[in-house]
Amino acid sequence: MAADNKEISRRVFEEIWNSKKLNVIDELMAADYVHHDAQSPEVPSGIEGHKEFVSHYLNAFPDLHYTIEDQFADGNTVVIRWTATGTHQGDLPGIPRTGRQFSVTGMTIARVRDGKFIESWGNWDALGLMQQLGVLPAESQGRAA
């Protein structure tokens, strides 16, 4: 079961995001799917809401690419650590196209039922994205974690 859920999450990143096949959302997301991501615009729950979410980012970053760095599964929960790269080629709300490239890291925790994502939580480096796009100043000195 855990291996199957890892494969489903791999398909979400590879087919929906990297191959830009939004129709795969119909297959991999439950009708009542809920996406939690405080750094992103709020979208309605469900398949159409998730298509809106993905389209939002693909319109701004048409070359967006995710690399899965790590994946862990336990029962119906999958955790994915990823890196996203791309070029800001379209407008974001309040941020006109900059043409700048970026690379940010993040994690997604997803619950899977009957072969579909039913809920997920995203946490990613939105501050780093804004700094790389030139919207916010980058720190001049590093700091210890």
C-alpha positions as CSV (number, residue, x, y, z in Angstrom):
1,M,0.0,0.0,0.0
2,A,2.7,2.5,0.9
3,A,4.6,1.7,-2.3
4,D,1.4,2.3,-4.3
5,N,0.9,5.7,-2.6
6,K,4.5,6.7,-3.3
7,E,3.8,5.9,-7.0
8,I,0.7,8.0,-6.9
9,S,2.5,11.0,-5.5
10,R,5.4,10.5,-8.0
11,R,2.8,10.7,-10.8
12,V,1.3,13.9,-9.3
13,F,4.7,15.6,-9.6
14,E,5.9,14.0,-12.8
15,E,2.7,14.0,-14.9
16,I,0.7,16.9,-13.6
17,W,3.5,19.4,-12.8
18,N,6.5,18.4,-15.0
19,S,4.6,17.1,-18.0
20,K,1.8,19.7,-17.6
21,K,-1.0,17.1,-18.0
22,L,-3.8,18.8,-16.1
23,N,-6.2,16.1,-17.2
24,V,-4.4,13.6,-14.9
25,I,-5.8,15.6,-12.0
26,D,-9.1,13.9,-12.8
27,E,-7.5,10.6,-12.2
28,L,-5.2,11.3,-9.2
29,M,-7.3,13.8,-7.1
30,A,-10.5,12.9,-5.2
31,A,-13.7,14.8,-6.1
32,D,-13.5,16.4,-2.6
33,Y,-9.7,16.9,-2.6
34,V,-8.6,19.7,-0.2
35,H,-5.3,21.6,-0.7
36,H,-3.6,23.4,2.2
37,D,-0.9,25.9,1.3
38,A,-0.7,29.2,3.2
39,Q,1.9,30.6,0.8
40,S,-0.4,30.2,-2.3
41,P,-3.7,31.8,-3.4
42,E,-6.8,30.1,-1.9
43,V,-8.6,27.9,-4.4
44,P,-11.8,25.9,-4.0
45,S,-11.7,22.3,-2.9
46,G,-12.1,19.6,-5.5
47,I,-10.7,18.7,-8.9
48,E,-11.5,22.0,-10.6
49,G,-10.0,23.9,-7.7
50,H,-6.8,22.0,-8.0
51,K,-6.6,22.6,-11.7
52,E,-7.0,26.3,-10.9
53,F,-4.1,26.0,-8.4
54,V,-1.8,24.2,-10.9
55,S,-2.7,26.6,-13.7
56,H,-1.9,29.6,-11.5
57,Y,1.7,28.5,-11.1
58,L,2.2,27.1,-14.6
59,N,1.0,30.4,-16.1
60,A,3.6,32.3,-14.1
61,F,6.3,29.6,-14.5
62,P,5.7,27.7,-17.8
63,D,9.0,25.8,-17.4
64,L,8.3,24.9,-13.7
65,H,10.0,21.6,-12.9
66,Y,9.9,19.5,-9.7
67,T,12.6,17.1,-8.6
68,I,11.6,14.7,-5.9
69,E,14.5,14.6,-3.4
70,D,12.9,12.2,-0.9
71,Q,9.7,10.3,-0.4
72,F,8.4,8.4,2.6
73,A,5.1,6.6,3.0
74,D,3.3,5.1,6.0
75,G,-0.1,3.7,5.5
76,N,-2.2,6.3,3.7
77,T,0.2,9.2,4.2
78,V,3.1,10.2,1.9
79,V,5.7,12.8,2.6
80,I,7.6,14.3,-0.4
81,R,10.6,16.6,-0.1
82,W,11.2,18.4,-3.4
83,T,13.0,21.1,-5.3
84,A,11.2,23.3,-7.8
85,T,13.0,25.3,-10.5
86,G,11.7,27.6,-13.2
87,T,11.6,31.0,-14.8
88,H,9.2,33.8,-14.0
89,Q,7.6,34.3,-17.4
90,G,4.1,35.3,-16.4
91,D,2.5,37.6,-13.9
92,L,1.7,36.6,-10.4
93,P,-0.9,38.6,-8.4
94,G,0.8,42.0,-7.7
95,I,4.1,40.8,-9.3
96,P,4.7,41.4,-13.0
97,R,6.9,39.0,-14.9
98,T,10.6,39.4,-14.0
99,G,12.2,36.9,-16.4
100,R,14.3,35.6,-13.4
101,Q,15.1,32.0,-12.7
102,F,14.5,30.5,-9.3
103,S,15.1,27.3,-7.3
104,V,13.2,26.7,-4.0
105,T,12.7,23.7,-1.8
106,G,9.6,22.4,-0.1
107,M,7.7,19.5,1.3
108,T,4.2,18.1,0.7
109,I,2.4,15.8,3.0
110,A,-0.5,14.0,1.3
111,R,-3.2,11.6,2.4
112,V,-4.3,9.0,-0.1
113,R,-7.5,7.0,-0.3
114,D,-8.5,4.6,-3.0
115,G,-5.6,5.6,-5.3
116,K,-6.3,9.4,-5.1
117,F,-5.0,12.3,-3.1
118,I,-7.8,13.4,-0.7
119,E,-5.9,16.1,1.1
120,S,-2.4,17.6,1.1
121,W,-0.4,20.2,2.9
122,G,2.4,22.2,1.2
123,N,5.2,24.1,2.9
124,W,7.8,25.7,0.8
125,D,10.3,28.6,0.6
126,A,8.1,31.4,-0.6
127,L,10.4,34.0,0.9
128,G,13.3,32.6,-1.1
129,L,11.2,32.7,-4.2
130,M,10.3,36.4,-3.7
131,Q,14.0,37.2,-3.0
132,Q,15.1,35.3,-6.2
133,L,12.5,37.2,-8.2
134,G,13.8,40.5,-6.9
135,V,10.6,41.4,-5.2
136,L,12.2,41.4,-1.7
137,P,15.8,42.0,-0.9
138,A,18.0,39.0,-0.2
139,E,19.8,38.7,3.1
140,S,23.3,40.2,2.9
141,Q,24.8,37.8,5.3
142,G,24.1,34.2,6.2
143,R,22.8,33.1,9.6
144,A,23.1,30.0,11.6
145,A,20.0,27.8,11.9
